[in-house]
C-alpha cells in the first residue's frame, strides 16, 4: 500500500534521535501495518531470527539454516533482529499489544514499552490510537534508559503526550532491591506456557526473594478476557485508521477506472494483505449500529476492569509485576505458519496485551537460553509513569542473569549462513560493547 511512498515529515521520536547525532540506518521489516505476532506477513517476506544461525541453536538441534530457522516474533521483528545481530545499537518499534516485547523476548534483546503518552506518537502510523506506543529495543537496560531519556516528554503535535516525571539519563549503578515488592500474577499461568519459561519465571522470582525483595502472589482476575477485549477494540480502531488508505490521496492506486468506488475497492484489495483486510471487515462489523453496544462498548467496559486490576495490585504495595513475556521460545517458521494469524496473535500476546489496555510501562529482559539454544525473556510491569523505577529493577535483574548475547567475535562469527556465530558473555561500558 505504501510502496514508493516518501513521508513528507519525520516522526518526533526519530527527529529527537537525529538531533542527538544518531545515524538512521534504514527501515526494518515487520508484519504489514503491524498486524501480526511473528513478522511473517510483511511485504518483504518473513523476518528470520538471528539466533537461528547462532552456534547454540545449530549445535543443540542440528537445525538446517535453510529450513529450520525460527521466527523473530512480531510485529516489530525486523527491529529486534537488527539489534540482536549487532546491526544497530538501537531500534524503534511500535507496541500496541506487545509488538516490541514479543520480538525482544524471542530475539534476546531488551524491549521497553513506555507509559502511554510518555513518548510522542506523531509520525507513528496508527494501529490502535488508544494503545499505540513507540517501543525501544536495545542490547542492555542502561541503553534503553538513555534512549528513553532522549525521547520522552510533551509534543505539541500529539495531545496525548504528558510531561516527563523526571529527567532520565543514567540508572544508578547500585540499586537496593530490598525496598521492592515483586508481584506474581497467578492468572499468568496460562495454558500453553512452556515448562522452560515457567522454570525461568520461578528461578527469577526466587532470585528476587533471596536478594531481600518481597515477592507476593497477586490476582488480576480479568486477565482471561484481555485477548477477546483487545481484538474487538483493535479491529474497531483498525477499521477507522485504515480508511485513510483509499488510493486517492497517497499510497497505492489501482488501474481500475470504471468508477471511483471501483477504484477505491480495488486499491484496497490490491494494497492490503489478507490479515489487514480481515481486521478491517471484522472491525466494521463490530461498529455497525446494531452491534456497537454489544461489542465495542462492552469491550471498553472490560478494558476498564483490566486497568482497575492493575491499579489494585499496585495500590496494595506491589512495585513491579514479574510475568513471562511469551509462552515459549521462538517457533520454527514452518511450525508457526500452520495456524492462522488471528490464532497466533491470540496465543503470542496473552501476557503483553493487558499492559497496553491499561497504558502501563513494561520491559522484557532476556534471562536465559532454552534447551534448544534460543532466548527466553521475562516481563516486568510497573505503575504509570514509574518507568525509571521499572528500569532500575530490570537492570538489577539483567546484571544477575548474565544472559549470553550473540557476540561480535570477528570474521569467524558473522551472522551469515556459512559462518558460525559464537556466544559469549557481554559486558556493557556506557555505550561501548566488548564481547
VENNORBEL-V94383 format. One record per helix or strand. SS is the DSSP state (alpha for helix, beta for strand). FROM is the first residue (numbers start at 1). TO is the last residue. If there is no record, write none. Layout:
# VENNORBEL-V94383
ss->SS from->FROM to->TO
ss->SS from->FROM to->TO
This chain:
# VENNORBEL-V94383
ss->alpha from->12 to->19
ss->alpha from->32 to->34
ss->beta from->48 to->48
ss->alpha from->50 to->53
ss->beta from->54 to->54
ss->alpha from->55 to->61
ss->beta from->70 to->71
ss->alpha from->77 to->84
ss->beta from->90 to->95
ss->alpha from->101 to->107
ss->beta from->110 to->113
ss->beta from->119 to->119
ss->beta from->133 to->138
ss->alpha from->141 to->151
ss->beta from->152 to->152
ss->beta from->155 to->155
ss->beta from->158 to->158
ss->alpha from->177 to->179
ss->beta from->181 to->185
ss->alpha from->186 to->188
ss->alpha from->195 to->210
ss->beta from->214 to->218
ss->alpha from->221 to->244
ss->alpha from->260 to->271
ss->alpha from->274 to->286
ss->alpha from->293 to->315
ss->beta from->320 to->324
ss->beta from->332 to->332
ss->alpha from->333 to->336
ss->alpha from->341 to->348
ss->alpha from->353 to->358
ss->beta from->362 to->369
ss->beta from->375 to->382
ss->alpha from->387 to->401
ss->beta from->406 to->406
ss->alpha from->411 to->413
ss->beta from->421 to->421
ss->beta from->423 to->423
ss->beta from->427 to->429
ss->beta from->432 to->434
